[in-house]
Amino acid sequence: MLEAATGRKALSVGKPSPVMMRMARKQLGLQTASTTIIGDTMDTDILGGVQMGYRTILVLSGGTSRDDLAQFAYRPDLIVESVADLCGTPNMLGSLAA
């Protein structure tokens, strides 16, 4: 609708836009190798992280179930049931270290 009204092509900067993910990483002062994206949706959160070369953690409490994983050609680095599974377990995140 906006493109039709303005006659210009829109630039999407939402997930999984590399523009948005790169800007967020730079704003946080992180290097690619030390960036992890945690998300609950394979085709936005995890796809964006994989495309950017970030480590990825899929949380199964949202939009993607374990059964859905067979539909995707890419995989997250880690799969957890809930974000709570990441709390108090530094070894879990440490295992993702490059």
SVG drawing of the C-alpha trace seen along z (x, -y; Angstrom):
<svg xmlns="http://www.w3.org/2000/svg" viewBox="-2 -9 38 43">
<polyline fill="none" stroke="black" stroke-width="0.4" points="0.0,0.0 2.8,-2.4 4.6,-1.6 1.5,-2.2 0.8,-5.5 4.4,-6.8 5.4,-5.2 8.7,-4.1 10.0,-0.7 10.0,-0.1 13.0,1.1 12.2,3.7 14.3,3.5 12.4,6.0 13.5,9.5 15.3,11.2 16.7,8.1 20.5,8.0 20.4,4.2 18.5,4.4 20.6,7.2 23.9,5.6 22.9,2.3 21.8,3.9 25.1,5.8 27.1,2.6 25.0,0.6 25.8,3.2 29.5,3.1 29.7,6.8 31.7,8.7 29.9,11.2 31.7,14.2 30.5,13.1 26.8,12.5 24.0,14.9 20.4,14.4 17.8,16.2 14.4,16.6 11.3,18.7 10.7,18.6 12.9,20.4 12.0,18.4 12.7,15.0 14.8,15.1 17.0,18.1 17.2,17.5 18.4,14.0 21.0,15.2 22.3,17.9 22.5,15.5 24.5,13.1 26.9,15.7 25.6,15.3 25.2,18.2 21.6,19.1 19.4,20.5 15.8,21.7 13.4,21.5 10.5,23.9 8.0,21.9 6.9,19.8 6.3,20.1 8.4,23.2 8.0,26.7 10.6,29.5 8.5,31.3 8.7,28.2 12.6,28.4 12.4,31.0 11.0,28.3 14.2,26.2 17.5,26.6 19.4,24.8 19.6,25.5 20.0,23.4 23.2,24.0 21.1,24.9 17.5,25.8 15.9,25.2 12.3,25.6 12.3,22.2 14.4,19.1 14.4,20.2 16.5,23.2 19.3,20.7 19.2,19.1 21.8,20.3 23.5,22.5 26.6,20.7 28.0,24.0 25.2,24.2 26.1,20.8 29.8,21.5 29.4,24.6 28.5,22.2 31.8,20.3 33.7,20.1"/>
</svg>
